[in-house]
Amino acid sequence: MKLKEKKAVVTGGASGIGKAIAVAFAEEGADVAIFDLDIDKAVEVADQITQAGGGKVCAIQCDVGDSKQVGSAFEESDRQLGGLDILVNNAGIIRQSAVVDMPEEEWDLILRNNLKSVFLCSKEAAQRLVHQGRGGRIIAISSIHAVLSEPNCGHYTAAKGGIEAFCRTLATELAPSKVTVNFIRPGATFTELTEPMYTDAVKRALFERVSLKEIAQASWIAAEAVFLASDDACYMTGQDLTIDGGYVMDGSLPGTKYWEE
């Protein structure tokens, strides 16, 4: 029970990686508040955790790009859970558009939901964690596309890169209060949203690049979030965990040789 008696907020916790993290935290003994726009799905996850014998859990509807809603959601989480030890900034959306054709409104939408939300939620969490004086954890879900290009997703890659730069600065600011700030870079991961994308053709292309020849399960990403939230990661801050099956590190040219015999 690595997170016994800890109080955690997981944004975007009603589905995908966020859901897997909320469930994993509960299994490790944490009380969990699930922030999500889709309150019905958030309630379903909360019920699942309760039925599995988890601790306190609450579902709170929140648009994490709206400062007033974020403030109210944290106040409600405080009321129901009795404090805060861990924040996971997971909420995010994706759209596709080439930069030359991208509507300004779409750029603003992605930056609002994927980057501004991390600022708003981290600010609320940091104020509480510093005031409590017992340290804490802030974790963000980034992407390998913070460091790799993703054509037609310039707003998404910009937001993910911004998350990482922001987390490093926040880690420095909060270090005197023993609040660590780290981020996870998932690669290709099966979720309700992404599974339809992974056609046989896409899998073949991915496996030319992904050394371990697998697409991650959301629970594999959640396991690393548990590590970062636990005492095992007490001396780690401002760092990334890349969980991608070897995608980023593989510089080979599949199916070719530099020197033919």
C-alpha positions as CSV (number, residue, x, y, z in Angstrom):
1,M,0.0,0.0,0.0
2,K,2.4,2.6,-1.3
3,L,-0.1,5.5,-1.0
4,K,-1.9,4.6,2.2
5,E,-3.9,7.5,3.7
6,K,-2.7,9.8,0.9
7,K,-5.3,12.2,-0.7
8,A,-5.1,12.5,-4.5
9,V,-6.7,14.5,-7.3
10,V,-6.7,13.0,-10.8
11,T,-7.8,15.3,-13.6
12,G,-9.5,13.6,-16.6
13,G,-9.9,10.6,-14.4
14,A,-13.1,9.3,-16.0
15,S,-11.3,7.4,-18.9
16,G,-8.1,6.3,-20.4
17,I,-4.8,6.8,-18.6
18,G,-6.5,9.0,-16.0
19,K,-9.0,6.3,-15.1
20,A,-6.1,3.7,-14.8
21,I,-4.3,6.1,-12.5
22,A,-7.3,6.7,-10.3
23,V,-7.9,3.0,-10.0
24,A,-4.2,2.2,-9.3
25,F,-4.0,4.9,-6.6
26,A,-7.0,3.5,-4.9
27,E,-5.5,0.0,-5.0
28,E,-2.4,1.4,-3.3
29,G,-4.5,2.9,-0.5
30,A,-5.1,6.5,-1.6
31,D,-8.4,8.4,-1.3
32,V,-9.1,9.8,-4.8
33,A,-11.0,12.7,-6.2
34,I,-11.8,12.3,-9.9
35,F,-12.1,15.6,-11.8
36,D,-13.8,15.3,-15.2
37,L,-16.2,17.1,-17.5
38,D,-18.1,13.9,-18.0
39,I,-19.6,13.5,-14.6
40,D,-21.5,10.3,-15.5
41,K,-18.3,8.5,-16.5
42,A,-16.5,9.9,-13.4
43,V,-19.2,8.5,-11.2
44,E,-18.9,5.1,-12.9
45,V,-15.2,5.0,-12.1
46,A,-15.8,6.1,-8.5
47,D,-18.4,3.3,-8.1
48,Q,-15.9,0.8,-9.6
49,I,-13.3,1.9,-7.0
50,T,-15.9,1.6,-4.2
51,Q,-17.1,-1.8,-5.3
52,A,-13.5,-3.0,-5.4
53,G,-13.1,-2.0,-1.7
54,G,-11.2,1.2,-2.2
55,G,-11.1,4.1,0.3
56,K,-12.8,7.4,-0.1
57,V,-13.5,8.4,-3.7
58,C,-15.5,11.3,-5.2
59,A,-16.4,12.4,-8.7
60,I,-16.4,16.1,-9.3
61,Q,-17.4,17.8,-12.5
62,C,-14.8,20.3,-13.6
63,D,-13.7,22.1,-16.7
64,V,-10.0,22.3,-15.8
65,G,-9.4,25.2,-18.2
66,D,-11.7,27.4,-16.1
67,S,-10.1,28.9,-13.0
68,K,-13.4,29.3,-11.1
69,Q,-14.4,25.7,-11.7
70,V,-10.9,24.5,-10.8
71,G,-11.0,26.5,-7.5
72,S,-14.4,25.1,-6.6
73,A,-13.4,21.6,-7.5
74,F,-10.4,21.7,-5.2
75,E,-12.6,23.1,-2.4
76,E,-15.0,20.2,-2.9
77,S,-12.2,17.7,-2.9
78,D,-10.9,19.2,0.3
79,R,-14.3,18.9,1.9
80,Q,-14.8,15.3,0.8
81,L,-11.3,13.9,1.2
82,G,-9.9,16.1,4.0
83,G,-6.8,17.4,2.4
84,L,-4.4,16.9,-0.5
85,D,-1.1,15.1,-1.0
86,I,-1.0,14.3,-4.8
87,L,-2.1,16.0,-8.0
88,V,-2.0,14.2,-11.3
89,N,-2.5,16.6,-14.3
90,N,-3.8,14.2,-16.8
91,A,-6.8,15.9,-18.6
92,G,-6.2,16.8,-22.2
93,I,-7.7,16.6,-25.7
94,I,-6.3,16.3,-29.2
95,R,-7.3,17.7,-32.6
96,Q,-5.6,17.4,-36.0
97,S,-4.9,20.4,-38.2
98,A,-1.9,21.5,-40.2
99,V,-0.4,24.7,-38.9
100,V,-1.0,26.5,-42.2
101,D,-4.7,25.7,-42.0
102,M,-5.2,25.7,-38.2
103,P,-8.0,28.0,-37.0
104,E,-6.9,30.3,-34.1
105,E,-9.8,29.0,-32.1
106,E,-8.5,25.4,-32.3
107,W,-5.0,26.5,-31.2
108,D,-6.6,28.3,-28.2
109,L,-8.7,25.3,-27.4
110,I,-5.8,22.8,-27.2
111,L,-3.6,25.2,-25.2
112,R,-6.4,26.0,-22.8
113,N,-7.3,22.4,-22.1
114,N,-3.8,20.8,-22.2
115,L,-1.5,23.5,-20.9
116,K,-3.4,26.2,-19.1
117,S,-5.2,23.5,-17.1
118,V,-1.9,22.3,-15.8
119,F,-1.1,25.8,-14.6
120,L,-4.5,26.3,-12.9
121,C,-4.6,22.9,-11.2
122,S,-0.9,23.0,-10.1
123,K,-1.4,26.5,-8.7
124,E,-4.4,25.4,-6.5
125,A,-2.5,22.2,-5.5
126,A,0.7,24.0,-4.7
127,Q,-0.9,26.5,-2.5
128,R,-2.4,23.7,-0.4
129,L,0.7,21.6,-0.3
130,V,2.9,24.4,0.8
131,H,0.5,25.6,3.4
132,Q,0.1,22.1,4.9
133,G,3.9,21.9,5.3
134,R,4.2,18.1,4.8
135,G,5.4,18.0,1.2
136,G,3.6,16.4,-1.7
137,R,3.6,15.3,-5.3
138,I,2.6,17.0,-8.5
139,I,2.6,14.8,-11.6
140,A,1.8,15.7,-15.2
141,I,1.1,13.5,-18.2
142,S,3.1,14.7,-21.1
143,S,3.8,12.7,-24.3
144,I,6.7,11.6,-26.4
145,H,5.5,14.2,-28.8
146,A,6.8,16.9,-26.5
147,V,10.2,15.9,-28.0
148,L,9.1,14.3,-31.3
149,S,7.3,16.1,-34.1
150,E,3.7,15.0,-34.8
151,P,2.5,16.4,-38.1
152,N,-0.9,18.1,-38.0
153,C,-0.7,18.4,-34.2
154,G,1.4,21.5,-33.8
155,H,-0.9,22.8,-31.0
156,Y,-0.8,19.5,-29.2
157,T,3.0,19.2,-29.3
158,A,3.4,22.8,-28.2
159,A,1.2,22.2,-25.2
160,K,3.1,19.0,-24.2
161,G,6.4,20.8,-24.6
162,G,5.0,23.6,-22.5
163,I,3.9,21.2,-19.8
164,E,7.5,19.9,-19.4
165,A,9.1,23.3,-19.3
166,F,6.5,24.5,-16.7
167,C,7.0,21.4,-14.6
168,R,10.8,22.0,-14.4
169,T,10.3,25.5,-13.2
170,L,7.6,24.6,-10.7
171,A,9.8,21.8,-9.4
172,T,12.5,24.4,-8.6
173,E,10.1,26.7,-6.9
174,L,8.4,24.0,-4.8
175,A,11.6,22.1,-3.8
176,P,12.1,24.0,-0.6
177,S,8.6,22.8,0.5
178,K,9.5,19.2,-0.3
179,V,6.9,19.1,-3.1
180,T,8.2,17.2,-6.0
181,V,7.1,17.8,-9.6
182,N,7.7,15.3,-12.3
183,F,6.1,14.3,-15.6
184,I,5.5,11.1,-17.6
185,R,5.9,10.8,-21.4
186,P,3.8,7.9,-22.6
187,G,4.2,6.6,-26.1
188,A,1.5,4.7,-28.0
189,T,-1.1,3.6,-25.4
190,F,-4.4,1.8,-25.7
191,T,-7.3,3.8,-24.3
192,E,-11.0,4.2,-25.2
193,L,-10.0,7.2,-27.3
194,T,-6.9,5.8,-29.1
195,E,-7.8,2.2,-29.7
196,P,-9.7,2.8,-33.0
197,M,-6.6,4.6,-34.3
198,Y,-4.4,1.4,-34.0
199,T,-5.4,-0.3,-37.2
200,D,-3.3,-3.2,-38.5
201,A,-1.5,-0.8,-40.8
202,V,-0.7,1.6,-37.9
203,K,0.5,-1.3,-35.7
204,R,2.8,-2.6,-38.4
205,A,4.3,0.9,-38.8
206,L,4.6,1.4,-35.1
207,F,6.3,-1.9,-34.6
208,E,9.0,-1.0,-37.1
209,R,9.9,1.7,-34.6
210,V,8.8,0.5,-31.2
211,S,11.6,-1.9,-30.0
212,L,9.4,-3.9,-27.7
213,K,6.8,-4.5,-30.4
214,E,3.8,-3.6,-28.2
215,I,1.4,-0.8,-27.6
216,A,1.2,0.1,-23.9
217,Q,-1.8,-0.7,-21.7
218,A,-3.0,2.3,-19.6
219,S,-2.2,0.4,-16.5
220,W,1.5,0.3,-17.4
221,I,1.5,4.1,-17.4
222,A,-0.5,4.2,-14.1
223,A,2.1,2.0,-12.4
224,E,4.8,4.7,-13.0
225,A,2.4,7.4,-11.7
226,V,2.2,5.3,-8.5
227,F,6.0,5.3,-8.3
228,L,6.2,9.0,-8.7
229,A,3.5,9.6,-6.1
230,S,5.1,7.3,-3.6
231,D,8.0,7.7,-1.1
232,D,10.1,5.7,-3.5
233,A,10.5,8.8,-5.7
234,C,11.2,11.2,-2.8
235,Y,14.6,12.4,-4.3
236,M,13.3,12.9,-7.8
237,T,12.0,16.2,-9.1
238,G,11.8,18.1,-12.4
239,Q,12.3,14.8,-14.2
240,D,10.6,12.7,-16.9
241,L,9.7,9.1,-17.1
242,T,9.5,8.0,-20.8
243,I,7.3,4.9,-21.2
244,D,7.3,4.1,-24.9
245,G,8.7,0.6,-25.5
246,G,11.8,2.1,-26.9
247,Y,10.2,4.4,-29.5
248,V,12.2,7.6,-28.8
249,M,15.6,5.9,-28.3
250,D,15.5,3.8,-31.4
251,G,17.6,5.5,-34.1
252,S,17.8,2.6,-36.4
253,L,16.5,2.5,-40.0
254,P,14.2,-0.5,-40.1
255,G,14.8,-2.9,-43.0
256,T,17.9,-1.2,-44.2
257,K,21.7,-1.4,-43.7
258,Y,24.3,1.3,-43.9
259,W,26.8,-1.0,-45.6
260,E,25.4,-3.8,-47.9
261,E,27.5,-6.9,-48.0
